[in-house]
């Protein structure tokens, strides 16, 4: 029987972890961009746009991410479209991330005091000007900590894509376990790598929260 | 013609009729205080004049600009009449100077240099020239309110609406704000102010409007309204004020 050193295991896991990082970045950036577009509709004046985004958010927050991955992977296959695992994984995670970010950000925009809208309106500003110069600059400060915090959920969410066959950290863990028969060591290392990715994110979210609060303490 | 013409204005929130047909004309340079119990509709009336609330009936005209619910008309109206709020509502992410510059640059497209010069003049006028770079949370309530006044003045409105502008201030800070308002009045600014400062209303205002249950109940020069109230409601209101 072949033997594997700890370094063999770790090296393979780290190589696969690159894909976890890439998928996380793609999901977070793609979801962020889509989330911004949805936010524009969600807080805009058009009723149809608001309803659409609300429905979208309820759909994606109300179903498990795993089902969304299955639907993206197998569902499109039913129509004869051959979807590679990386595409289904990226697509589902982007849609899922956007659904959460748009709600986080909507809350941040709405947390800006009503008086700010009234004061800027009374000075003659239009809706876009109010948003651009008064509301969003304040909302962004509020939004940074929860947004960074949510990125942790995205990183952990990528683990589910192993089920549709995308080889990232979790999938690599399974593969390596099957070869080494050392599940505890392998999954222990997998968990440590996830932790090494997530902990700095949640920590920086905490630090940012403190920092932005201090700059904002009297409001 | 009057600068502000309020004609048969009615306003309801759901089932509650807050304004039941208000008629009030304010002349250029006139200082009008609006007094009355809370819920009498005085703040709502003021907010209607600035288009922060829409009216259900009647009309409001300020120097030819009419209150109509679309962006163009509202902007035209708001360029004629500025508003100062109980809660100051300064933009917390901008310095005092930037607060005063922003709307000039964004709404009137004034170049930055000119806007800054105007901001410095206006802050000087309210006695805060040295606070140009201070952020709102570094200023006292009274100072914040004076910045808010400077911000409204920088748009060069023909009239200012003051909605209980000293009610959120600590007692020792009230006078510095009232002093600024008094100076504005002396300079000939048209002012409509909802206030609980009866002594100030008596000293500074040309006319006092007593509102009661959504109507102008009594109106006249301060000597008359305070010295010789003709309705029991006003007498009761003034009596309650004296006890406090």
Contacts between the chains, C-beta under 8 A, distances in Angstrom:
chain1	res1	chain2	res2	distance
A	113	B	87	7.9
A	113	B	89	7.6
A	115	B	85	6.1
A	115	B	87	5.1
A	115	B	89	3.9
A	116	B	89	6.3
A	116	B	91	6.8
A	118	B	52	5.6
A	118	B	83	7.9
A	118	B	85	6.8
A	118	B	89	6.5
A	119	B	83	7.9
A	119	B	85	6.4
A	119	B	89	3.6
A	119	B	90	7.6
A	119	B	91	7.5
A	119	B	148	7.7
A	120	B	91	7.6
A	120	B	103	7.4
A	121	B	51	7.7
A	121	B	52	6.6
A	121	B	74	7.7
A	121	B	78	7.1
A	122	B	50	5.3
A	122	B	52	6.6
A	122	B	78	5.9
A	122	B	82	6.6
A	122	B	83	4.0
A	122	B	85	8.0
A	122	B	152	7.7
A	123	B	78	6.9
A	123	B	82	7.4
A	123	B	102	7.8
A	123	B	103	3.7
A	123	B	107	6.4
A	123	B	151	7.1
A	123	B	152	7.4
A	123	B	155	6.1
A	124	B	75	5.0
A	124	B	78	4.4
A	124	B	79	5.2
A	124	B	103	6.3
A	124	B	107	4.2
A	124	B	108	7.9
A	124	B	155	6.7
A	125	B	103	6.3
A	125	B	106	6.0
A	125	B	107	5.8
A	126	B	71	5.6
A	126	B	75	6.8
A	127	B	71	7.7
A	129	B	106	5.0
A	129	B	107	7.1
A	133	B	102	6.0
A	133	B	106	5.8
A	134	B	91	5.6
A	134	B	102	7.8
A	137	B	93	4.9
A	138	B	91	7.8
A	138	B	92	6.7
A	138	B	93	5.5
A	141	B	93	7.3
A	216	B	92	6.9
A	216	B	137	7.6
A	217	B	137	6.7
A	218	B	92	7.9
A	218	B	136	7.7
A	218	B	137	3.6
A	219	B	92	4.8
A	219	B	136	7.9
A	219	B	137	6.5
